[in-house]
Amino acid sequence: MTKIDLNSRAALYLGSGWENAREQGARAFPTAAQAIRFAMEEAPPVSRRGALMVVDGRSCSGADIEDIYRSRAYPYPRKSHRRYRPSQIARRLQTMAG
């Protein structure tokens, strides 16, 4: 895993491939931790394929971004993933259809 200062400014490139990410350009973030949060919680998963984050002249790949997000060093709470739970109406419709 790449060692970076999570409080440093970061440029984040996202795209389905590196060429696509480069064409779309970088998004600037005040901290690397905020860039990682955006990449992991807000951006579509397909855009992490060509992801590249540049912090203090060092670059991190999409895999590095995921490793940092899952590490203990990541300073923010991670987004919880809730399982789908059908509403009462949806359950009624399922029983009527099946």
ChimeraX attribute file (.defattr): number of C-alpha atoms within 10 A of each C-alpha:
attribute: neighborCount
match mode: 1-to-1
recipient: residues
	/A:1	12
	/A:2	11
	/A:3	9
	/A:4	17
	/A:5	12
	/A:6	19
	/A:7	13
	/A:8	14
	/A:9	17
	/A:10	26
	/A:11	20
	/A:12	23
	/A:13	27
	/A:14	28
	/A:15	22
	/A:16	15
	/A:17	16
	/A:18	18
	/A:19	12
	/A:20	15
	/A:21	20
	/A:22	16
	/A:23	11
	/A:24	12
	/A:25	14
	/A:26	16
	/A:27	12
	/A:28	16
	/A:29	16
	/A:30	13
	/A:31	16
	/A:32	25
	/A:33	24
	/A:34	19
	/A:35	23
	/A:36	23
	/A:37	20
	/A:38	14
	/A:39	24
	/A:40	20
	/A:41	14
	/A:42	10
	/A:43	13
	/A:44	14
	/A:45	13
	/A:46	12
	/A:47	19
	/A:48	23
	/A:49	17
	/A:50	19
	/A:51	24
	/A:52	25
	/A:53	24
	/A:54	19
	/A:55	19
	/A:56	12
	/A:57	9
	/A:58	11
	/A:59	16
	/A:60	19
	/A:61	19
	/A:62	20
	/A:63	15
	/A:64	18
	/A:65	25
	/A:66	17
	/A:67	14
	/A:68	20
	/A:69	21
	/A:70	12
	/A:71	11
	/A:72	9
	/A:73	10
	/A:74	16
	/A:75	13
	/A:76	11
	/A:77	8
	/A:78	12
	/A:79	10
	/A:80	7
	/A:81	6
	/A:82	6
	/A:83	6
	/A:84	6
	/A:85	8
	/A:86	10
	/A:87	9
	/A:88	9
	/A:89	8
	/A:90	11
	/A:91	12
	/A:92	11
	/A:93	11
	/A:94	11
	/A:95	8
	/A:96	8
	/A:97	7
	/A:98	5
